[in-house]
Amino acid sequence: MQVLNVKFMSRVALAAVSVGLAGTGAAWAQGSASAPQAKSQWSVTVGAAVASVAQYEGADRRSSALVPLIDVSYQTRDCGRFGFGIKQRGLNWTPIETEQYSIALILGSDMGRRDDKKGNLFQPGSESLRGMGQVKSSGEAGLLAQANVGAGLALSAQFMHSTGKRKLAGNGDLESHGGTHASFGLELPWKLSQQFSASIGAEAQWANADHMQAYFGVTAAQAARTKFRAYTPGAGIKSLSLSLSANYAIDANWSATSTLSWSQLRGDAAASPIVQRKNSTTLMAGLVHRF
């Protein structure tokens, strides 16, 4: 069961990524090509993509860059599958995997957010957030469950929790968002020809109060340093997204891939004073080679 899309390097390649690739698992939904095998097996995919995404969730400006796409997985004889990369959502171990469902443990990362013009695809941020302080990147651990419910439709649920505490540094930066977030998605693939395939997906993202405060809240101290009013969001649905992905097999090893996704902030996240635009799109197009 391979995860076809992710969120954009958590955001791009993660885009096809927090608006990112809002996908859930089309390749596996067509029939688990990577279900447990009788012998060990490596799978390596390397490529690059051009991606464009909002500078941070709620920003009205965008960032674009050339992004490396790397995924490695190893199917063991008796201990499940180990993987690393974008499709793998970080470093993961899938001890349970059948044609109907899979369960994986994940070690990933939250890229955080900057409050200056140095923000980019790999660490969101913008000059318009000046004075908000930085949310530093941190580790996350969690669980991903997927199920094939028939007719190619795949459902997924992912839960992630920060490995760090939400601690305020002396300079006003947060050491970690310190929270928990989850995503619930579905994806339906279809094969249009021997070489061309596509998928549509939908996803809802939920976050607890700590995660929402880190990325959408404004403390009294931050309000004093910025143009934003103080704001304390609560836990709830953070965003809803839709995605359309297409893949063209050039030959047995090379493929061209693209993703267009749309996301809308909801609830307390949408009402945050730092949000300039509730709706955003993410674009990605790339070329990958499978060894």
Secondary structure, DSSP 8 states (H G I E B T S, - for coil): ------SBTTBSTTT----S-----HHHHT--TTS--SS-EEEEEEEEEEEEEESSTT-SSEEEEEEEEEEEEEE-SSS-EEEEETTTTEEEEEEEE-SSEEEEEEEEEE--BBSSTT--SSS-B-GGGTTS--B--EEEEEEEEEEEEETTEEEEEEEEEESS---B-TTS-BS----EEEEEEEEEEEE-SSSEEEEEEEEEEEE-HHHHHHHH-B-HHHHHHSSS--B---SEEEEEEEEEEEEEE-SSSEEEEEEEEEEEE-HHHHT-TT-S-SEEEEEEEEEEEE-
